[in-house]
Amino acid sequence: MSYVATHTGRCLCGAVTYSYDPPVKWMAHCHCKSCRRATSSAFTSYFCVRDGQWQWTGAAPQTYESSPDVWRDFCPTCGSPMAYRAKRYPGEIHFHAATLTADTHFIPTIHVHADEAVGWVQLGDNLRRK
């Protein structure tokens, strides 16, 4: 059986690409200090895909172990952050939503680690904060 995905994503230069099939497990904005530092942004948006529903389709990303049992995948050419993986989340990958080819596929439902959010960004959405 061949794998044919319905959604795709890529890095800035286009070298690292992926594809996945819905449904996704969740979509969220993360405000934790670690994700902010890893992306140099006020918060990071992710969506979670179960293993077996996705694959890298271009060049393989480089991986950085940012803390014990936490891995961040990025393009070795342009540096774009691509995904987050952790031992505490077995069997899934968290792709950066900004890498999606079609941004209409990302509909977040929650802000996580909202207690770590920077004070200089005030978001006006009505999403739940956790």
GIUR-V169929 format. One record per residue. RES is the residue in one small letter. PSI is psi in whole degrees, 0 to 359 (999 if undefined). BURIAL is + if it has 24 or more other ideal C-beta (glycine too) atoms within 12 Angstrom, else -. D_CENTER is the distance of its C-alpha to the mean C-alpha in whole Angstrom. Layout:
RES;PSI;BURIAL;D_CENTER + RES;PSI;BURIAL;D_CENTER
This chain:
m;128;-;27 + s;152;-;25 + y;120;-;21 + v;110;-;21 + a;157;-;17 + t;344;-;17 + h;152;+;14 + t;165;+;13 + g;166;+;10 + r;164;+;11 + c;180;+;12 + l;314;-;14 + c;347;-;17 + g;2;-;16 + a;313;-;17 + v;121;+;14 + t;159;+;13 + y;165;+;12 + s;155;+;13 + y;160;+;13 + d;136;-;15 + p;166;-;15 + p;154;-;15 + v;159;+;12 + k;319;-;12 + w;165;+;11 + m;129;+;9 + a;162;+;9 + h;129;+;10 + c;132;+;10 + h;10;+;13 + c;152;+;13 + k;323;-;15 + s;313;-;13 + c;322;+;10 + r;316;-;12 + r;324;-;14 + a;334;+;12 + t;357;+;11 + s;45;-;14 + s;166;-;13 + a;329;-;15 + f;167;+;11 + t;141;+;8 + s;131;+;6 + y;159;+;4 + f;146;+;6 + c;130;+;7 + v;134;+;9 + r;145;-;13 + d;145;-;14 + g;346;-;17 + q;2;+;15 + w;165;+;13 + q;151;-;14 + w;134;+;14 + t;348;+;16 + g;217;-;17 + a;149;-;17 + a;142;-;16 + p;162;+;13 + q;153;-;15 + t;137;-;14 + y;127;-;14 + e;100;-;15 + s;338;-;15 + s;168;-;17 + p;126;-;19 + d;24;-;17 + v;128;-;13 + w;136;+;12 + r;123;+;9 + d;139;+;9 + f;161;+;11 + c;127;+;13 + p;347;-;17 + t;304;-;18 + c;348;-;17 + g;1;-;14 + s;129;+;11 + p;136;+;8 + m;316;+;6 + a;162;+;5 + y;137;+;6 + r;149;+;9 + a;148;+;12 + k;327;-;16 + r;352;-;16 + y;68;-;13 + p;146;-;15 + g;19;-;15 + e;162;+;11 + i;148;+;8 + h;104;+;4 + f;146;+;3 + h;125;+;2 + a;329;+;5 + a;349;+;8 + t;352;+;8 + l;140;+;9 + t;319;-;13 + a;109;-;14 + d;349;-;13 + t;349;-;15 + h;354;+;13 + f;116;+;11 + i;91;-;13 + p;153;+;12 + t;353;-;15 + i;154;+;14 + h;123;+;14 + v;154;+;13 + h;38;-;15 + a;335;-;17 + d;346;-;20 + e;6;-;18 + a;146;+;18 + v;148;-;20 + g;345;-;23 + w;6;-;23 + v;125;-;20 + q;110;-;22 + l;138;-;20 + g;11;-;22 + d;170;-;20 + n;24;-;21 + l;149;-;18 + r;144;-;19 + r;131;-;18 + k;999;-;18
